[in-house]
Amino acid sequence: MIPPGLLPEGLRDRLPPQAEATAALVHGLTATFASHGYERVQPPLVEYEESLGSRLGGAARRELLRFTDPISQHTLALRSDITGQVGRIAVTRLAATARPLRLSYAGPVLRVRGTQLSPERESVQVGVELIGSDSPAAAGEVVSLAVTALAGTGLAGLSLDLTMPTLVADLVAAGWPLGRASLADVQALLDGKDVGGLHALGAGAFEPLIAAAGPADAALARLAALPLPDAVRARLDAVAALVAALPDIAVTLDPTERHGFEYQTWIGFSLFGAGVPGEIGRGGAYAIVTPEGATEAAIGFSLYVDGLVDAGLGVVDARRVLLPLGTDAAVAARLRADGWATVAALSADARPADFRCTHILDGVEPRAI
Ligand SMILES: N[C@@H](Cc1c[nH]c[nH+]1)C(=O)O
């Protein structure tokens, strides 16, 4: 028998005050997005696996929890990421809406497996997608919105890691010599920072990419010294402009990092902050496939609210006042209008501390205890 209170691995209850903190953070972040012109959409928790899966990269698709719908007999899946759903909305229901389209979203996502760093399987994603452009200006808007929104939560020590997920493939397409290696080999060797392996397969041309990782300014300078095709150089300039626009936060560049960027294209980024293990958010440019088989450029980010909650952010400093038995309803209403949370005693011996009250009503005024 499963003991009462036991939850499946990777799932948890949020209790006071964290449950409220989650809601407050979601509210604050989406309000910031709204103030920058991003309008909220709310896709469902569950969709056809075929449709949901096709909008995720390979690894993320394997993270979908699937089941058969007893009504339609189709395979459905719980979303592991909201970005693909927003893309679907953009190219179907909102296909005729003017571009760029600025949408925001918030809600729970579920993945089959947690990771060592974040064992939770359910988490809350909050984010924006700018659809119709992935230009340098769009990237600048989206990255600075992520930074502004996170700064608004009180998070300290914010830092940004940039990557260029399609860089290696672009260089290969431009004729950088692979030797006896395949594109996948080179990517795997770069992931492992395996200089010897690259040379052994005759793909030594890619070695300088390993050294071109670290603090963004130095990494960009190293990359710029390489024989890059014009299109890649233009993207590098866009990344440099983006870094220059963020003088107040630490920015690093790891140009070949692909882990977690299954569907992102010319730019990807992760956000980190003090007191939060693992990423706080991730984003980048990507292409949405339209029902006609064309593609539409987009860029956005998702923030993972649970890390912020676990770090103690979002806790609303509630002023809670205990109302002794028989308190006048009008007095209680006035206190609430003044921003108090009122807790009505249901017995004469109710003690403020038992109800996490900081005050007790004394006559018509709250008295600190
Ligand atoms: N949803 C992606 C990040 C993203 C949003 N938009 C583009 N990329 C993730 O959580 O990994």
The ligand as an ORCA input file, in Angstrom:
! r2SCAN-3c Opt
* xyz 1 1
  N      11.435     26.757    -23.715
  C      12.870     26.619    -23.854
  C      13.546     27.960    -23.898
  C      13.063     28.820    -25.026
  C      12.013     29.661    -25.048
  N      11.954     30.180    -26.296
  C      12.961     29.704    -26.990
  N      13.636     28.859    -26.241
  C      13.408     25.828    -22.666
  O      12.817     25.861    -21.602
  O      14.448     25.218    -22.775
*
